[in-house]
Amino acid sequence: MGSDKFNWTDGDIEFLDDDVEVVKKDAIGDPHLSADHQAGMIVPKGGSSCANCRFLVGNDECSEPNFIAWDGAMATPPKLKGSGKLPAPATEYCSDWWSGK
């Protein structure tokens, strides 16, 4: 792993590591997400994913209300409510609304 360093500027704490993305937290600890972050994303197998989330229904559907609303808003054309259907296998997808079983 690369060398770790801390950078304190304008009340922010920034943790840098050569092997991972920059993670920035404000003074109260709220994370600032990377520019390419989406509310639902493809993720590597083995970590947090829909497969180990309490909102998973069957093998391919999310019952979390905020995910369903976001799913609808992302549709073309946008809808008030989405289907909750996962766009990828549950072991390879996760959303901001993940909650462990």
VEXTORLUM-153764 format. One line per field, with one value per residue: residue in one letter; x negated, y negated, z of N, C-alpha, C in turn; residue number from 0. Coordinates in nm, 2 decimals. Atoms other than C-alpha are relative to their C-alpha. Example, Ala and Ser with C-alpha at 12.3 -4.5 7.8 and 13.67 -1.06 7.14 Angstrom:
<sites>
code a / s
n.east -0.09 / 0.09
n.north 0.12 / 0.11
n.up 0.00 / 0.00
ca.east -1.23 / -1.37
ca.north 0.45 / 0.11
ca.up 0.78 / 0.71
c.east -0.09 / 0.08
c.north -0.12 / -0.11
c.up 0.00 / 0.08
pos 0 / 1
</sites>
This chain:
<sites>
code m / g / s / d / k / f / n / w / t / d / g / d / i / e / f / l / d / d / d / v / e / v / v / k / k / d / a / i / g / d / p / h / l / s / a / d / h / q / a / g / m / i / v / p / k / g / g / s / s / c / a / n / c / r / f / l / v / g / n / d / e / c / s / e / p / n / f / i / a / w / d / g / a / m / a / t / p / p / k / l / k / g / s / g / k / l / p / a / p / a / t / e / y / c / s / d / w / w / s / g / k
n.east -0.08 / 0.08 / 0.02 / -0.12 / 0.03 / -0.12 / 0.01 / -0.10 / -0.02 / -0.13 / -0.09 / -0.03 / 0.11 / 0.01 / 0.09 / 0.05 / 0.08 / 0.04 / -0.07 / -0.14 / -0.05 / 0.00 / -0.13 / 0.01 / -0.10 / -0.01 / 0.03 / -0.09 / 0.02 / -0.07 / 0.09 / -0.02 / 0.01 / 0.08 / -0.08 / -0.07 / -0.09 / -0.14 / -0.07 / 0.01 / 0.12 / 0.07 / 0.11 / 0.08 / -0.05 / 0.06 / -0.02 / -0.14 / -0.08 / -0.15 / -0.02 / 0.00 / -0.08 / -0.13 / -0.11 / -0.01 / -0.12 / 0.04 / 0.14 / 0.03 / -0.09 / 0.02 / -0.13 / 0.02 / -0.08 / 0.09 / 0.05 / -0.11 / -0.03 / 0.12 / -0.01 / -0.10 / 0.06 / 0.10 / -0.06 / -0.02 / -0.01 / -0.01 / -0.13 / 0.00 / 0.04 / 0.07 / -0.04 / 0.09 / 0.08 / 0.14 / 0.05 / 0.11 / -0.02 / 0.00 / 0.13 / 0.08 / -0.07 / -0.03 / -0.05 / 0.02 / -0.09 / 0.03 / 0.00 / 0.03 / -0.11
n.north 0.12 / 0.12 / 0.08 / 0.07 / 0.13 / 0.08 / 0.13 / 0.08 / 0.13 / 0.06 / -0.08 / -0.13 / -0.10 / -0.07 / -0.11 / -0.04 / -0.13 / -0.03 / -0.11 / 0.01 / 0.13 / 0.10 / 0.00 / 0.12 / 0.02 / 0.13 / 0.01 / -0.08 / -0.14 / -0.04 / -0.02 / 0.07 / -0.11 / 0.03 / 0.06 / -0.10 / -0.08 / 0.00 / -0.06 / -0.14 / -0.02 / -0.13 / -0.01 / -0.13 / -0.11 / -0.03 / 0.11 / 0.03 / -0.01 / -0.03 / -0.14 / -0.01 / 0.12 / -0.04 / 0.04 / -0.09 / -0.08 / -0.10 / 0.01 / 0.12 / 0.12 / 0.08 / 0.05 / 0.13 / 0.10 / 0.10 / -0.06 / -0.01 / 0.13 / 0.03 / -0.09 / 0.07 / 0.12 / -0.03 / -0.07 / 0.08 / 0.13 / -0.01 / -0.04 / 0.03 / -0.12 / -0.11 / -0.14 / -0.06 / -0.11 / 0.03 / 0.00 / -0.09 / -0.10 / 0.06 / -0.01 / 0.09 / 0.13 / 0.05 / 0.13 / 0.08 / -0.03 / -0.14 / -0.02 / -0.14 / -0.09
n.up 0.00 / 0.01 / -0.13 / -0.04 / -0.05 / -0.03 / 0.04 / -0.07 / 0.07 / -0.01 / -0.08 / 0.05 / -0.02 / 0.13 / -0.01 / 0.13 / 0.00 / 0.15 / 0.05 / 0.00 / 0.03 / -0.11 / -0.07 / -0.07 / -0.10 / -0.05 / -0.14 / -0.08 / 0.04 / 0.11 / 0.11 / 0.13 / 0.09 / 0.12 / 0.10 / 0.08 / -0.09 / 0.03 / -0.12 / 0.02 / 0.08 / 0.01 / -0.11 / 0.00 / -0.07 / -0.13 / -0.10 / -0.02 / 0.13 / -0.02 / -0.05 / -0.15 / -0.05 / -0.05 / 0.09 / 0.12 / 0.02 / 0.10 / 0.04 / 0.10 / -0.03 / -0.12 / -0.05 / -0.07 / 0.07 / 0.07 / 0.12 / 0.10 / 0.06 / 0.08 / 0.12 / 0.09 / 0.05 / 0.09 / 0.12 / 0.12 / -0.07 / -0.15 / -0.06 / -0.15 / -0.08 / 0.08 / -0.02 / -0.10 / 0.06 / 0.01 / 0.14 / 0.01 / -0.11 / -0.14 / -0.05 / 0.07 / 0.00 / -0.13 / 0.00 / -0.12 / -0.10 / -0.05 / -0.14 / -0.02 / -0.05
ca.east 0.00 / -0.12 / -0.21 / 0.09 / 0.11 / 0.36 / 0.43 / 0.62 / 0.76 / 1.06 / 1.20 / 1.20 / 1.00 / 0.88 / 0.73 / 0.51 / 0.37 / 0.19 / 0.40 / 0.75 / 0.97 / 0.95 / 1.22 / 1.30 / 1.50 / 1.63 / 1.59 / 1.89 / 1.79 / 2.02 / 1.86 / 1.82 / 1.88 / 1.66 / 1.78 / 1.88 / 2.08 / 2.44 / 2.71 / 2.70 / 2.38 / 2.21 / 1.98 / 1.71 / 1.83 / 1.78 / 1.86 / 2.18 / 2.43 / 2.80 / 2.74 / 2.67 / 2.92 / 3.24 / 3.44 / 3.37 / 3.69 / 3.63 / 3.31 / 3.35 / 3.58 / 3.53 / 3.82 / 3.66 / 3.89 / 3.61 / 3.45 / 3.78 / 3.84 / 3.48 / 3.53 / 3.84 / 3.66 / 3.38 / 3.62 / 3.66 / 3.90 / 3.89 / 4.17 / 4.29 / 4.22 / 3.98 / 4.01 / 3.73 / 3.59 / 3.21 / 3.02 / 2.75 / 2.71 / 2.77 / 2.41 / 2.28 / 2.50 / 2.55 / 2.73 / 2.70 / 2.99 / 2.82 / 2.89 / 2.75 / 2.97
ca.north 0.00 / -0.35 / -0.61 / -0.75 / -1.12 / -1.36 / -1.70 / -1.96 / -2.25 / -2.48 / -2.26 / -1.95 / -1.63 / -1.46 / -1.11 / -1.02 / -0.67 / -0.58 / -0.27 / -0.40 / -0.70 / -1.02 / -1.01 / -1.35 / -1.43 / -1.76 / -1.88 / -1.68 / -1.36 / -1.37 / -1.20 / -1.38 / -1.12 / -1.10 / -1.28 / -0.96 / -0.82 / -0.72 / -0.62 / -0.27 / -0.12 / 0.20 / 0.31 / 0.58 / 0.92 / 1.00 / 0.67 / 0.49 / 0.56 / 0.62 / 0.99 / 0.92 / 0.63 / 0.66 / 0.50 / 0.77 / 0.94 / 1.27 / 1.25 / 0.93 / 0.67 / 0.40 / 0.31 / -0.01 / -0.30 / -0.55 / -0.31 / -0.25 / -0.63 / -0.68 / -0.39 / -0.57 / -0.90 / -0.74 / -0.58 / -0.72 / -0.90 / -0.96 / -0.80 / -0.88 / -0.52 / -0.26 / 0.11 / 0.18 / 0.43 / 0.45 / 0.37 / 0.62 / 0.94 / 0.88 / 0.99 / 0.72 / 0.42 / 0.19 / -0.13 / -0.41 / -0.27 / 0.07 / 0.20 / 0.52 / 0.82
ca.up 0.00 / -0.07 / 0.19 / 0.38 / 0.46 / 0.61 / 0.47 / 0.68 / 0.48 / 0.54 / 0.81 / 0.59 / 0.65 / 0.34 / 0.35 / 0.06 / -0.02 / -0.35 / -0.38 / -0.33 / -0.43 / -0.23 / 0.04 / 0.18 / 0.49 / 0.61 / 0.97 / 1.09 / 0.91 / 0.61 / 0.31 / -0.02 / -0.30 / -0.61 / -0.92 / -1.10 / -0.80 / -0.87 / -0.62 / -0.77 / -0.91 / -1.03 / -0.74 / -0.70 / -0.59 / -0.22 / -0.05 / 0.03 / -0.25 / -0.30 / -0.23 / 0.14 / 0.18 / 0.38 / 0.10 / -0.16 / -0.28 / -0.46 / -0.66 / -0.86 / -0.69 / -0.43 / -0.20 / -0.05 / -0.13 / -0.21 / -0.45 / -0.62 / -0.66 / -0.79 / -1.03 / -1.17 / -1.20 / -1.39 / -1.65 / -2.00 / -1.99 / -1.61 / -1.40 / -1.05 / -0.94 / -1.07 / -1.07 / -0.82 / -1.06 / -1.03 / -1.35 / -1.27 / -1.06 / -0.69 / -0.62 / -0.85 / -0.77 / -0.47 / -0.39 / -0.14 / 0.04 / 0.12 / 0.47 / 0.60 / 0.68
c.east -0.09 / 0.00 / 0.13 / -0.04 / 0.13 / -0.02 / 0.11 / 0.01 / 0.15 / 0.10 / 0.03 / -0.12 / 0.00 / -0.11 / -0.04 / -0.08 / -0.02 / 0.09 / 0.15 / 0.04 / -0.01 / 0.14 / -0.01 / 0.12 / 0.00 / -0.02 / 0.09 / 0.00 / 0.09 / -0.09 / 0.04 / -0.03 / -0.08 / 0.10 / 0.08 / 0.09 / 0.15 / 0.07 / 0.01 / -0.11 / -0.03 / -0.11 / -0.07 / 0.07 / -0.07 / 0.01 / 0.15 / 0.06 / 0.14 / 0.02 / 0.00 / 0.07 / 0.14 / 0.12 / 0.01 / 0.12 / -0.03 / -0.15 / -0.03 / 0.09 / -0.03 / 0.13 / -0.02 / 0.06 / -0.08 / -0.06 / 0.10 / 0.03 / -0.12 / 0.00 / 0.10 / -0.06 / -0.10 / 0.05 / 0.01 / 0.13 / 0.01 / 0.14 / 0.00 / -0.04 / -0.06 / 0.05 / -0.07 / -0.08 / -0.15 / -0.05 / -0.12 / 0.02 / -0.02 / -0.14 / -0.10 / 0.05 / 0.03 / 0.05 / -0.03 / 0.09 / -0.02 / 0.01 / -0.02 / 0.11 / -0.02
c.north -0.12 / -0.07 / -0.07 / -0.14 / -0.07 / -0.14 / -0.08 / -0.13 / -0.04 / 0.08 / 0.14 / 0.09 / 0.08 / 0.11 / 0.05 / 0.13 / 0.02 / 0.11 / -0.01 / -0.15 / -0.09 / 0.01 / -0.13 / -0.01 / -0.14 / 0.00 / 0.09 / 0.14 / 0.04 / 0.03 / -0.08 / 0.11 / -0.04 / -0.05 / 0.10 / 0.09 / -0.01 / 0.07 / 0.15 / 0.03 / 0.15 / 0.00 / 0.14 / 0.11 / 0.02 / -0.10 / -0.02 / 0.00 / 0.03 / 0.14 / 0.01 / -0.12 / 0.05 / -0.04 / 0.08 / 0.08 / 0.10 / -0.01 / -0.12 / -0.12 / -0.06 / -0.06 / -0.14 / -0.11 / -0.11 / 0.05 / 0.01 / -0.14 / -0.04 / 0.08 / -0.06 / -0.13 / 0.02 / 0.05 / -0.11 / 0.04 / 0.03 / 0.04 / -0.04 / 0.12 / 0.10 / 0.13 / 0.06 / 0.11 / -0.04 / 0.01 / 0.09 / 0.11 / -0.06 / 0.01 / -0.10 / -0.14 / -0.05 / -0.14 / -0.07 / 0.03 / 0.15 / 0.00 / 0.15 / 0.08 / 0.02
c.up 0.00 / 0.13 / 0.03 / 0.05 / 0.03 / -0.04 / 0.06 / -0.07 / 0.02 / 0.08 / -0.05 / 0.03 / -0.13 / 0.02 / -0.13 / 0.02 / -0.15 / -0.06 / 0.00 / -0.04 / 0.12 / 0.07 / 0.09 / 0.09 / 0.05 / 0.15 / 0.09 / -0.05 / -0.12 / -0.12 / -0.13 / -0.11 / -0.12 / -0.11 / -0.08 / 0.09 / -0.05 / 0.12 / -0.01 / -0.09 / 0.00 / 0.11 / -0.02 / 0.08 / 0.14 / 0.10 / 0.02 / -0.14 / 0.04 / 0.05 / 0.15 / 0.06 / 0.04 / -0.09 / -0.12 / 0.01 / -0.11 / -0.03 / -0.07 / 0.02 / 0.13 / 0.05 / 0.08 / -0.08 / -0.07 / -0.12 / -0.11 / -0.06 / -0.09 / -0.13 / -0.10 / -0.06 / -0.10 / -0.13 / -0.11 / -0.06 / 0.15 / 0.05 / 0.15 / 0.08 / -0.09 / 0.04 / 0.12 / -0.05 / -0.01 / -0.14 / -0.02 / 0.11 / 0.14 / 0.06 / -0.05 / 0.00 / 0.15 / -0.01 / 0.13 / 0.11 / 0.06 / 0.15 / 0.02 / 0.06 / 0.15
pos 0 / 1 / 2 / 3 / 4 / 5 / 6 / 7 / 8 / 9 / 10 / 11 / 12 / 13 / 14 / 15 / 16 / 17 / 18 / 19 / 20 / 21 / 22 / 23 / 24 / 25 / 26 / 27 / 28 / 29 / 30 / 31 / 32 / 33 / 34 / 35 / 36 / 37 / 38 / 39 / 40 / 41 / 42 / 43 / 44 / 45 / 46 / 47 / 48 / 49 / 50 / 51 / 52 / 53 / 54 / 55 / 56 / 57 / 58 / 59 / 60 / 61 / 62 / 63 / 64 / 65 / 66 / 67 / 68 / 69 / 70 / 71 / 72 / 73 / 74 / 75 / 76 / 77 / 78 / 79 / 80 / 81 / 82 / 83 / 84 / 85 / 86 / 87 / 88 / 89 / 90 / 91 / 92 / 93 / 94 / 95 / 96 / 97 / 98 / 99 / 100
</sites>
